Structure formats: structure tokens, C-alpha cells
């Protein structure tokens, strides 16, 4: 508790796990570790408990990128039909792709972006001749399109958002502007 300083254990130590991750409901759901000269990822399903994703067929093909609001669905990156790295949502239990969220025929994704308020995965970043962000969150995509109209010939992305107001911190750059922030 950041206000009182009190604490309670939510997950006991487990050998070889270096990092634990909580989902959007604050449930410890993913652990990444190192053992016998290789990395491994474990995931806690709703019904079956902990599974080693690296022992699943799909876990060998995809890398974990983030949690969706549904604990059975996660975001993963992996090879697209064009051979580039894209972003997908996948059913943890079946390994089936639920949705292809982003792919580009020429460029790999370089990471995911999170919603500035909710922390949910809201888009992807990739680099062509510039660093770019593609939002699949409909609200953020609409805001970005509006900002791109107001600030043409620049690369723009949403750097933050005020919780209580519709105020956004926007980062904008171009070949002649090294970077500027707008509120």
C-alpha cells in the first residue's frame, strides 16, 4: 500500500524466476526466468494453474508482449505472413490467434505502447525512416489523426494523458524540429 507502507506477499519466491508480471486485475500471472542456459516463461491460467509457455507449440513461435483485459487472451509478437514481426492477440489455452492487431509488409514492430491511463496495450511502435506509433485503440487513433492534421509534416505520438481531464501530452518531431512537447 503506497499510502500506508503496509505490505503483504502475493507470490512466494520461485526458483529461477527473475521477473513477475501482474495483469490488469493485479493478479500475478506471468513469470520470466532463466534455467540451464535458457530463458523460460510461465503463465497462470484461470483454471489450469501454471503452464510453461515455452513447452507449448505456439510459445516457441511467439514472444509475450502484454496482457489483454481478458486473462485468457494475451498479446504476443511473432512472424507475419510477409516475414516481418507483428502483433497478435492469442488464446493462451488453445494457442489460436484471436486477432492480428498489426503487421507491416516491410517493417518489424519494435515494441508495444500502453494507454497512458489504463496501461493496456494500445498500439505498436515501428521504425521506417522515422520512429512511428500505430494505435489500434480507437480513441487514441482518433486523437492521433486529429493531432497529425494540426501538426502536419511531423511525427507525433501521445506521451501522456491527465487522469481527470481530456488533456494530452503530445511529442512532435521532424527533420527540422528535434522534438517538442505540446499540452
Secondary structure, 3 states (H helix, E strand, C coil): CCCCCCCCCCCCCCCCEEEEEECCCCCEEEEEEEECCEEEEEEEECCCEEEEHHHCCHHHCCEEEEECCCCCEEEEEEECCCCCEEEEEEECCCCCEEEEEECCCCCCEEEEEECCCCCCEEEEEEECCCEEEEECCHHHHHHHHHHHHHCCCCEEEEEEECCCCCCEEEEEECCCCCCEEEC
